Amino acid sequence: MVGVSVVAIVGAGPGLGAAVARRFGREGYDIALVARDRDRLDGLVRELSEGGVRARAFPADVREPERLTRALADAARELGTVEVLQYSPVPPRDFMRPVLETGHRQLTGPVEFSVYGPVAAVRQVLPGMRRLGRGTILFVNGGTAVVPHVERAGTSVAFAAQSAYGHLLHERLAAEGIHVAQLVVPGAITPGHPRKDPAVLAETLWGMHRERHGFRHFADDLGSP
């Protein structure tokens, strides 16, 4: 579809995903919402549509790379080439085990979620971005991406790997007009918080997309709860 800008939000939900959809939607972007739960996605599509945002649902589990790549391929076919990819699913609580209770089997889920998933997503959308001659890839991570936590070994290990992957992409793709950046959100995304409210974070992500400066950005101080 010529002339249509598309953002794909992997891990879309009623908080940050919805806020980012609204922010990019105000700028005329069509929105591809990717998450596991079809019913929740359909509800979010209806809510966004009532606010004038054009959105479509593409159900997929990020731990199933083939389904994820299919969903993104469907999004590109139905909406147009994905110009912006945001990878921001929230890790399940059982990924956050103490380090001495974390064996190799307990790392499988976090690595599938935070490494295999983003790699599959990027490789699916990258050819389209290259054809456009532009693109943005945004990773959203918790504070353990930067400062590992002994009680959250799974996310500490997997987020660090995702960060390394993102940084490598940032260095490799900049010359092609494709900007790769990471937003680190210490603690929880919190409605009403001056820096971590979903709408505030959405504005930050929009700015990262538009300003295209640097790889790692922080939503708040690392010591913040």
N, C-alpha and C positions, 0 to 999 in steps of 0.2 A: 504494500500500500504506500504510494508515494506521498511524501509530505506529512506523514503522521509520525510523531515522536512517541515511543513506547518505553515505559519503565516496567520491569519485572521485579516484583517483590517476593522473594523466596522466604517463607516463614511468616506470611502475612496474617495478622490477627487484628483484634479490635483496638489495640493500643498503638504501638509504634507503626505497624504496617498501615493501619487506617489513616494515621496522621500523615505519613509520607505520601500515601495515595492522594489525600486531599491537597497537600502542598504542591505536588507535581501536577495534579489535575487542574489546579488553578492556572497553571502555566500552559495548559492545552495538551498535556500528555494523556495518552491512553494508558490504562493500568492493567497489567496482568498480575493477578493474585495467585500465588502458589502456596499451598499448605495441604495438610493431610485430610482435614475434615471438610467434605463437600458441603454439608449443610451450613456450617459456619461461614464458609466462603460465600455461599449463595446469599446468606443474610447480609454479609458485608457488602457484596455487590449491590444489593437493593438499597442499603443505607447510603452508599456512596452515590448511587444513581439519583437518589432523592436530592442530593446536594449538587447535582450537575456534573459529577465526575463519571467519565466513561470507564467502566471496569468490567473485566471478565474473570471468571474463576477457572483455574487449571489445577485440579487436585493432584497431589503427588507427595510421597514421603521422601524426605531428603536422604534417608538411609537406603533408598532403592535408586541407585544412579540411573538405571535405564528408564524408570518411570519419570524421574526428574527431567532427564534430557528430552523425553517425549513431550512432557508438559510444556517445556520451553519452546520446543519445535512447534507445537500446536499454537502457542501464543504468537510466535512470529508469523505463522501462516495466517492466523485469523485477524491479528491486529496490525502487523507490520514488524519490521526489523527491530529487535530490542536494542535500544540505544543506551539504556541505563539498567544495570543489574544491581539489585541490593540483596545481599545474603545476610539474613538476620533472624533465623529461627532461634527460639529460646530453648536451651538444653534442658532435658528432663532432670529432675532432682536426683535420680539415682546415678547420674554421672558424677555427682559431687561426693565421692567417698574419700575417707582419709587415705593418705598415701600408703600406709602399711596394710590397709585392707584392699588395696588395688593391685590385682594381678593382671596378666596379659589379657585374660578374658574380659575383665571389667573395663579394659581400654578399647575393646572392639567397638562398642556403641559410640563413645565420644569421637573416635577417629572416623568412623563412618559418617557421623553427623557433621563434624567440623572440618574434615579434610577431604574425604571422598566426595561428599556432597558439593562443596564449593568448587572443587576441581572439575567435577562433571558439569556443573552449571556454567562455569567460565568457558570450558571447551565447547559447549553448545552455542553460546551466544557470540563468542569471539569472531568467528568468520563473518557474521553479519556486521559487526562493528567495523571490521577491517574493510568491508565493502563500502560502508558509509564513510570511512575515513575519520571516524570519531566514535567516542563511547566513554562511558564511566562505569567502573565496577566499585561498589561500596560494600565493605565488610563492617558489620557491627558486632562488637565483642564486649564481654565483661572485663573487669579489671584483672582477672587471672591471666589474660592474654599478655599482660606486661609484668605483673608481680604474682608468681605462683603462690598458691595457698595450700598448706599441708592437709587441710580438711577437704579440699576440692581438687583432688589429683586429676580426675578425668578431664575436667574442663581446663585445668592448668596446662596439661600436656597437649591436649588437642587444640586449644586456642593458640598456644605458642606455635604449633605447627602451621595453623591457618595464617597466623601473622607472618611467618616466614614466607609462606607461599605468596601471600598478598604483596609483601615487600619485593619479592623477586619479580612479580608481574609489574609492579610499579616501575621498577628500573628498566625492564625489558620493553614495555609497551608505550612508554612516554613519547618516544620518537615517532610513533604511529598515530599520535593524536588520541590515544586511549589512556584515560587517567584512572589509576587504581588507588584507593584510599581506604583507611580504616578509622572508624570511630569507636573509641573505647569508652564505655559507660560504666564507671565504678559503682558498685552497689546495684540497687534496683531502679528500673524506670519508674518514676513516681509522679502521678498526676498532681499538678499544683506546685511541683518543685521548680525553682527559678531556672535551673539548668537541665533537669532531667525529666521534665514534663514531656509527654509524647510530641506535642505540637512544637515545643522548643527544639527537641532533637530533630524533628522533621525539618525545621528551618536550618539547623546546623548542617544536615545532610544536603539540603538544597544548595547551601552556600559552598559546601565541599565540591559539589558537582559543577557549580558555576565558576568558582574561583580557581579550581584545579591546582592547588598549591600544597605540596608536601604529601607524605603518606599517612602518618599517624596523627590523629587529632583526639583530644580528650574532652568529654562532655562535662567533666567535673574533676576536682582534685582526687588523686588516687586514694587518699585517706578518708574520703567521704563515705558514709554508710550507704 
